[in-house]
Amino acid sequence: MKSFWLLTGATAVSTAGNTFLYLAVPWALVESTQSSLLAVLSLAAQTAPYLAAPFLGAAIDRYDRRFLFAAGEVIQGACVALIPLLLAMKAIAPVFVALFVMGLAKVVSDVAGDYGLLPALVPRDRLDQASSWFNSIQLTARFAGPALAGAVIAGVGPGWALAIDAATFLLTSLTVVFMPKSAPATTRTALTAMLREGITYFRSRSDLQRLTLAVALYNLGAGALEPTLLTVGAAQWRWSSSALGVAVSCGAVAAAVGAWLSPKVLAPDRRHHRIALWLGVAALGSIALLISAPLAVVVAFCVLCLGEGGVNATTMAYRQAEIPSELAGRVNAVIRTFMTGAVPVSALLLGLTANLTGSLRIFFPVTVTALLGVLVWTVRSGAPRPVPVPAELAMAEERSV
């Protein structure tokens, strides 16, 4: 468990640093372009690479996950370090290119770390507790991050905030030196065959498909909620960067509490009901977002984050327990293609509504998609099907050709 805590702690430092990016880039783009749409679309540039995740997932299963995780962190740090220079030159288009490359590296490091390294560092019967600890610590790190980022931006500008973020990636990449070595799951199979095997497994699991659809629908509305809240707060409420940083920090605290509480609500064999419960809490928060008062919106945002923290921890444990290790990279990459691939669409959708007035008009898409996510998951929530092994999947695929 020592390696688990080391990786969790270093990742928490990187997560706190990343909040500087989420706050500094939208803020800098609003200052440079006066465009709320561009500010929100900065998130889309970071998450659009998840649409290519299935192809990257095959490589994650084939090569050393420690190396891929470290490489992903280093590339992210380099891209973040480049952004202040591009902003200083008013080179807006290259900023989005850097964010896109950073997103590609984040796909690799996230999947390799969350579903490759972490499950190998804890006993299988403690996955729920480990996922809860991991998510709650990351979300707690986001508590200090936004408030500190807001103060840094207000004091010395967004450039220094991004420089601090870049430095945190180096620290996280160095932790793999202390991780136990593990051989890749597959070394000889062609990448195309590995990709096909992962997709076939995903198609064989109706529970994973329903989970993916439910969370993707939720992210379709709420995926870009944080930068939208920052943009609306700066442009319409006239709040300072420090005040907005505190507001986002409160949401992070609520999410950390939700992640910490997740394994304490219902037994591990009732993860389906646990997911439904936390999706429902997030949906309640999305409804309260429609109240036309800044403070009420912030409170509603915190309720939504509480549910989202519970959903993140529970679904991580569910996927770690249900998906075979040798398929973890490919199947989770396919799942994240839809879950995180919905975030760029959310950024476009909320980027358009962010220019409207009134909470009902701005946040209505969040409410609709959150309720649809609950509906999709609860309509046919049941026990998962028996897990087919890769060899059985390959034989089934051959018979279907």
C-alpha positions as CSV (number, residue, x, y, z in Angstrom):
1,M,0.0,0.0,0.0
2,K,3.0,2.3,0.3
3,S,3.2,2.7,-3.4
4,F,-0.5,3.4,-3.6
5,W,-0.2,6.3,-1.1
6,L,2.9,7.6,-2.9
7,L,1.1,7.7,-6.3
8,T,-2.1,9.1,-4.7
9,G,-0.2,11.9,-3.0
10,A,1.8,12.9,-6.0
11,T,-1.3,12.8,-8.2
12,A,-3.0,15.0,-5.6
13,V,-0.3,17.6,-6.0
14,S,-0.7,17.5,-9.7
15,T,-4.5,17.8,-9.4
16,A,-4.1,20.9,-7.2
17,G,-1.8,22.4,-9.8
18,N,-4.2,21.5,-12.6
19,T,-6.8,23.7,-11.0
20,F,-4.5,26.6,-11.8
21,L,-4.9,25.6,-15.5
22,Y,-8.7,25.4,-15.3
23,L,-8.9,28.8,-13.7
24,A,-6.1,30.6,-15.5
25,V,-6.8,29.7,-19.1
26,P,-10.5,30.7,-19.2
27,W,-9.6,33.9,-17.3
28,A,-6.7,34.8,-19.6
29,L,-8.9,34.1,-22.7
30,V,-11.6,36.4,-21.4
31,E,-9.1,39.1,-20.8
32,S,-7.5,38.7,-24.2
33,T,-10.5,38.1,-26.4
34,Q,-13.5,39.2,-24.4
35,S,-15.2,36.0,-25.6
36,S,-17.0,33.8,-23.2
37,L,-17.3,31.1,-25.9
38,L,-13.6,30.8,-26.4
39,A,-13.1,30.6,-22.6
40,V,-15.4,27.7,-22.3
41,L,-14.1,26.0,-25.4
42,S,-10.6,25.9,-23.8
43,L,-12.0,22.9,-21.9
44,A,-13.2,21.3,-25.2
45,A,-9.6,21.5,-26.6
46,Q,-8.4,19.5,-23.6
47,T,-11.1,16.8,-23.7
48,A,-11.6,16.3,-27.4
49,P,-8.6,13.9,-27.6
50,Y,-10.7,11.4,-25.6
51,L,-12.4,10.7,-28.9
52,A,-9.2,8.9,-29.9
53,A,-9.0,7.0,-26.6
54,P,-9.7,3.5,-28.0
55,F,-6.6,3.6,-30.2
56,L,-4.5,4.9,-27.3
57,G,-6.0,2.2,-25.0
58,A,-4.6,-0.6,-27.1
59,A,-1.1,0.8,-26.7
60,I,-1.6,1.2,-22.9
61,D,-2.4,-2.5,-22.7
62,R,0.6,-3.5,-24.9
63,Y,3.4,-1.3,-23.4
64,D,4.8,-0.6,-19.9
65,R,2.1,1.4,-18.1
66,R,4.7,3.0,-15.8
67,F,6.6,4.5,-18.7
68,L,3.4,5.6,-20.5
69,F,2.1,7.3,-17.3
70,A,5.4,9.1,-16.7
71,A,5.6,10.2,-20.4
72,G,2.0,11.5,-20.3
73,E,2.8,13.6,-17.2
74,V,6.0,15.1,-18.7
75,I,4.2,16.0,-22.0
76,Q,1.4,17.7,-20.1
77,G,3.9,19.7,-18.1
78,A,5.7,20.8,-21.3
79,C,2.4,21.9,-22.9
80,V,1.3,23.9,-19.8
81,A,4.7,25.6,-19.6
82,L,4.3,26.7,-23.2
83,I,0.8,28.3,-22.8
84,P,2.0,31.5,-20.9
85,L,4.4,32.2,-23.7
86,L,1.7,31.8,-26.3
87,L,-0.7,34.0,-24.3
88,A,1.9,36.7,-24.0
89,M,2.3,36.7,-27.8
90,K,-1.5,36.8,-28.2
91,A,-1.3,33.5,-30.2
92,I,-4.7,32.2,-29.3
93,A,-4.9,29.4,-31.9
94,P,-1.6,27.8,-30.8
95,V,-2.9,27.9,-27.2
96,F,-5.7,25.6,-28.3
97,V,-3.2,23.3,-30.1
98,A,-1.1,23.0,-26.8
99,L,-4.3,22.2,-24.9
100,F,-5.2,19.5,-27.4
101,V,-1.7,17.9,-27.2
102,M,-2.0,18.1,-23.4
103,G,-5.4,16.3,-23.7
104,L,-3.8,13.4,-25.6
105,A,-1.1,13.0,-23.0
106,K,-3.8,13.2,-20.2
107,V,-5.7,10.3,-21.8
108,V,-2.7,8.1,-21.7
109,S,-1.6,9.0,-18.1
110,D,-5.2,8.8,-16.7
111,V,-6.1,5.4,-18.1
112,A,-2.6,4.0,-17.4
113,G,-2.7,5.3,-13.8
114,D,-6.3,4.9,-12.8
115,Y,-7.0,1.5,-14.3
116,G,-3.5,0.1,-14.8
117,L,-1.2,1.1,-11.9
118,L,-3.6,1.8,-9.1
119,P,-5.6,-1.6,-9.2
120,A,-2.2,-3.4,-9.1
121,L,-1.2,-1.6,-5.9
122,V,-4.1,-2.7,-3.6
123,P,-5.8,-6.0,-2.8
124,R,-8.8,-6.7,-4.9
125,D,-11.1,-6.8,-1.9
126,R,-10.2,-3.2,-1.0
127,L,-10.9,-1.6,-4.4
128,D,-13.9,0.2,-3.2
129,Q,-12.1,1.7,-0.3
130,A,-9.0,2.5,-2.3
131,S,-11.1,4.2,-5.0
132,S,-12.8,6.2,-2.4
133,W,-9.5,7.3,-0.8
134,F,-8.0,8.1,-4.2
135,N,-10.9,10.2,-5.4
136,S,-11.5,12.0,-2.1
137,I,-7.8,13.0,-1.8
138,Q,-7.7,14.2,-5.4
139,L,-10.9,16.2,-4.8
140,T,-9.6,17.6,-1.5
141,A,-6.5,18.8,-3.5
142,R,-8.9,20.7,-5.7
143,F,-10.2,22.5,-2.6
144,A,-6.9,24.3,-2.0
145,G,-6.1,24.6,-5.7
146,P,-8.8,27.0,-6.9
147,A,-8.6,29.4,-3.9
148,L,-4.8,29.5,-4.2
149,A,-5.0,29.9,-8.0
150,G,-7.4,32.7,-7.7
151,A,-5.1,34.5,-5.3
152,V,-2.1,33.9,-7.6
153,I,-4.0,35.1,-10.7
154,A,-5.1,38.2,-8.8
155,G,-1.6,38.9,-7.5
156,V,0.8,38.1,-10.4
157,G,-1.4,37.1,-13.3
158,P,-2.3,33.8,-15.0
159,G,1.2,33.2,-16.4
160,W,2.7,32.3,-13.0
161,A,-0.3,30.1,-12.2
162,L,0.4,28.0,-15.3
163,A,4.1,27.8,-14.5
164,I,3.2,26.3,-11.1
165,D,0.9,23.8,-12.7
166,A,3.7,22.8,-15.1
167,A,6.1,22.0,-12.2
168,T,3.6,19.7,-10.5
169,F,3.6,17.3,-13.5
170,L,7.3,16.7,-13.1
171,L,6.8,15.6,-9.5
172,T,4.1,13.2,-10.5
173,S,6.1,11.6,-13.3
174,L,9.0,10.9,-10.9
175,T,6.8,8.6,-8.7
176,V,6.9,5.8,-11.2
177,V,10.5,5.2,-10.2
178,F,9.1,3.8,-6.9
179,M,6.3,1.8,-8.5
180,P,6.7,-2.0,-8.7
181,K,7.5,-3.3,-12.1
182,S,4.7,-5.1,-14.0
183,A,4.9,-6.7,-17.4
184,P,2.4,-5.5,-20.1
185,A,-0.6,-7.7,-20.5
186,T,0.0,-8.4,-24.2
187,T,3.2,-8.0,-26.2
188,R,2.7,-9.9,-29.5
189,T,-0.9,-9.3,-30.6
190,A,-1.3,-6.6,-33.3
191,L,-2.7,-3.3,-32.1
192,T,-5.7,-3.5,-34.4
193,A,-6.6,-7.0,-33.0
194,M,-6.2,-5.7,-29.5
195,L,-8.5,-2.8,-30.2
196,R,-11.1,-5.1,-31.7
197,E,-10.9,-7.4,-28.7
198,G,-11.5,-4.5,-26.3
199,I,-14.5,-3.3,-28.3
200,T,-15.9,-6.8,-28.5
201,Y,-15.7,-7.1,-24.7
202,F,-17.4,-3.8,-24.2
203,R,-20.2,-4.8,-26.6
204,S,-20.7,-8.0,-24.6
205,R,-21.4,-6.1,-21.4
206,S,-24.7,-4.4,-21.3
207,D,-24.1,-3.0,-17.8
208,L,-20.9,-1.2,-19.0
209,Q,-22.8,0.2,-22.0
210,R,-25.6,1.5,-19.8
211,L,-23.1,3.0,-17.3
212,T,-21.2,4.7,-20.1
213,L,-24.4,6.1,-21.6
214,A,-25.7,7.4,-18.3
215,V,-22.4,9.2,-17.4
216,A,-22.0,10.5,-20.9
217,L,-25.4,12.0,-20.8
218,Y,-24.6,13.6,-17.5
219,N,-21.3,15.0,-18.9
220,L,-23.1,16.3,-21.9
221,G,-24.6,19.0,-19.7
222,A,-22.4,19.2,-16.6
223,G,-19.0,18.4,-18.2
224,A,-18.2,22.1,-18.8
225,L,-20.1,23.4,-15.8
226,E,-17.0,24.6,-14.0
227,P,-15.6,26.9,-16.7
228,T,-19.1,28.1,-17.5
229,L,-19.6,29.1,-13.8
230,L,-16.3,30.9,-13.9
231,T,-17.2,32.7,-17.1
232,V,-20.6,33.7,-15.9
233,G,-19.2,34.8,-12.6
234,A,-16.6,37.0,-14.2
235,A,-18.7,38.4,-17.0
236,Q,-22.2,38.7,-15.5
237,W,-21.9,38.6,-11.7
238,R,-18.6,40.7,-11.8
239,W,-17.1,38.5,-9.1
240,S,-13.3,38.6,-8.6
241,S,-11.0,35.7,-9.4
242,S,-10.5,35.1,-5.7
243,A,-14.2,34.9,-5.0
244,L,-14.7,32.5,-8.0
245,G,-11.8,30.4,-6.8
246,V,-13.4,30.0,-3.4
247,A,-16.7,29.1,-5.1
248,V,-15.0,26.3,-7.1
249,S,-13.1,25.2,-4.0
250,C,-16.4,24.7,-2.2
251,G,-17.6,22.5,-5.0
252,A,-14.3,20.5,-4.7
253,V,-14.9,20.0,-1.0
254,A,-18.4,18.7,-1.6
255,A,-17.1,16.3,-4.3
256,A,-14.4,15.0,-1.9
257,V,-17.0,14.4,0.7
258,G,-19.1,12.5,-1.8
259,A,-16.1,10.3,-2.8
260,W,-15.3,9.7,0.8
261,L,-18.9,8.7,1.6
262,S,-19.3,6.5,-1.5
263,P,-18.2,3.1,0.0
264,K,-20.1,3.8,3.2
265,V,-23.4,3.9,1.4
266,L,-24.7,0.4,0.7
267,A,-22.7,-2.7,0.4
268,P,-20.1,-3.4,-2.4
269,D,-22.5,-5.9,-4.0
270,R,-25.0,-3.1,-4.4
271,R,-22.9,-0.8,-6.5
272,H,-25.7,-0.4,-9.1
273,H,-28.0,1.1,-6.4
274,R,-25.1,3.2,-5.1
275,I,-24.5,4.7,-8.6
276,A,-28.2,5.5,-8.9
277,L,-28.2,7.2,-5.6
278,W,-25.3,9.5,-6.4
279,L,-26.6,10.3,-9.9
280,G,-29.8,11.3,-8.2
281,V,-28.0,13.7,-5.8
282,A,-26.2,15.3,-8.8
283,A,-29.5,15.6,-10.6
284,L,-31.0,17.4,-7.6
285,G,-28.2,19.9,-7.7
286,S,-28.7,20.5,-11.4
287,I,-32.3,21.4,-10.8
288,A,-31.3,23.9,-8.1
289,L,-29.0,25.5,-10.6
290,L,-32.0,27.1,-12.3
291,I,-32.6,29.4,-9.3
292,S,-31.7,33.0,-10.4
293,A,-29.4,34.1,-7.6
294,P,-25.6,33.8,-7.7
295,L,-25.3,32.4,-4.2
296,A,-28.1,29.8,-4.9
297,V,-26.2,28.7,-8.0
298,V,-23.0,28.2,-6.0
299,V,-24.9,26.1,-3.4
300,A,-26.5,24.1,-6.2
301,F,-23.1,23.6,-7.8
302,C,-21.9,22.2,-4.4
303,V,-24.8,19.7,-4.2
304,L,-24.1,18.6,-7.8
305,C,-20.4,18.1,-7.0
306,L,-21.3,16.1,-3.9
307,G,-23.2,13.6,-6.2
308,E,-20.5,13.7,-8.8
309,G,-17.8,12.8,-6.3
310,G,-19.8,9.8,-5.2
311,V,-20.4,8.8,-8.8
312,N,-16.7,9.0,-9.7
313,A,-15.5,6.9,-6.8
314,T,-18.2,4.2,-7.3
315,T,-17.9,3.9,-11.0
316,M,-14.1,3.7,-10.8
317,A,-14.4,0.8,-8.3
318,Y,-17.1,-0.8,-10.4
319,R,-14.9,-0.8,-13.6
320,Q,-11.8,-1.9,-11.7
321,A,-13.7,-4.9,-10.3
322,E,-15.5,-5.9,-13.4
323,I,-13.0,-5.4,-16.2
324,P,-10.1,-7.9,-16.5
325,S,-6.7,-6.4,-16.0
326,E,-5.4,-7.5,-19.4
327,L,-8.3,-5.5,-21.0
328,A,-8.3,-2.5,-18.6
329,G,-6.6,-0.1,-21.0
330,R,-8.7,-0.8,-24.0
331,V,-12.1,-1.2,-22.4
332,N,-11.7,1.9,-20.2
333,A,-10.4,3.9,-23.1
334,V,-13.5,3.0,-25.1
335,I,-15.7,4.0,-22.1
336,R,-13.9,7.3,-21.6
337,T,-14.3,8.0,-25.3
338,F,-18.0,8.4,-24.7
339,M,-17.9,9.7,-21.1
340,T,-15.2,12.3,-21.6
341,G,-15.9,12.8,-25.3
342,A,-19.2,14.3,-24.2
343,V,-17.4,17.2,-22.4
344,P,-16.3,19.0,-25.6
345,V,-19.9,19.0,-26.8
346,S,-20.9,20.3,-23.3
347,A,-18.3,23.1,-23.7
348,L,-19.8,24.1,-27.0
349,L,-23.4,23.9,-25.7
350,L,-22.7,25.8,-22.5
351,G,-20.4,28.2,-24.3
352,L,-23.4,29.3,-26.3
353,T,-25.8,29.5,-23.3
354,A,-23.1,31.3,-21.2
355,N,-23.9,34.5,-23.2
356,L,-27.5,34.4,-22.3
357,T,-29.0,35.9,-19.1
358,G,-30.7,34.2,-16.2
359,S,-29.8,30.8,-14.6
360,L,-32.7,29.1,-16.3
361,R,-31.4,29.8,-19.8
362,I,-27.7,29.2,-18.9
363,F,-27.9,26.0,-16.9
364,F,-31.0,24.3,-18.4
365,P,-29.0,21.8,-20.5
366,V,-27.3,20.7,-17.3
367,T,-30.6,19.8,-15.7
368,V,-32.0,18.0,-18.7
369,T,-29.0,15.8,-19.3
370,A,-28.5,15.0,-15.6
371,L,-32.1,13.8,-15.3
372,L,-31.7,11.7,-18.5
373,G,-28.6,10.1,-17.0
374,V,-30.5,9.0,-13.9
375,L,-33.3,7.6,-16.1
376,V,-31.0,5.6,-18.3
377,W,-29.2,4.0,-15.4
378,T,-32.2,3.2,-13.2
379,V,-34.6,1.9,-15.9
380,R,-32.8,-1.4,-16.2
381,S,-30.4,-1.5,-13.4
382,G,-29.5,-5.1,-12.5
383,A,-26.7,-7.5,-11.8
384,P,-23.8,-7.6,-14.2
385,R,-23.5,-10.4,-16.6
386,P,-20.8,-13.1,-16.0
387,V,-17.4,-11.8,-17.2
388,P,-16.3,-13.5,-20.4
389,V,-12.6,-14.1,-20.8
390,P,-10.8,-12.7,-23.8
391,A,-10.4,-16.2,-25.4
392,E,-14.1,-16.7,-25.3
393,L,-14.7,-13.3,-26.9
394,A,-12.3,-14.1,-29.7
395,M,-14.1,-17.4,-30.5
396,A,-17.4,-15.6,-30.4
397,E,-16.1,-13.0,-32.8
398,E,-14.8,-15.6,-35.2
399,R,-18.2,-17.4,-35.2
400,S,-19.9,-14.1,-36.0
401,V,-17.8,-13.3,-39.0
